[in-house]
Amino acid sequence: MTDTMKCPACSSEHVYQDRDLWVCPECGHEWSGAAEAAADTAQDAGVRDANGNVLADGDSVIVIKDLKIKGSSSVVKGGTKVRNIRLQDASDGHNIACKIDGIGAMNLKSEFVKKA
């Protein structure tokens, strides 16, 4: 076991290897070492859209599916083009800050957009 290996779900340091999988005894999460290496390289590459393209500040993106807005009866329709996005580091997954015409300022998850 390496000193840097931690559980990706709960960040526990008490992980062990069982054949090809790593196991966390505290939360029961199992993952492969190859998947973690791929996740590390993906995090180094930056924020990616639904198709795997790297996003940057100022890019334009297109929403790929209808998104309900929490606390409102409004919906962001699939195909809506969003210009001048700003990337942010968010723990809840909403890593794109933007303004959408007719709706206003909001945060989006990168998994629901594609680069325009």
Secondary structure, DSSP 8 states (H G I E B T S, - for coil): --TT---TTT--S--EEETTEEE-TTT--EEEHHHHHHHHHHHHH--B-TTS-B--TT--EEE-S-EE-TTSS-EE-TT-EE-S-EE---TTS--EEEEETTTEEEEE-GGGEEE-
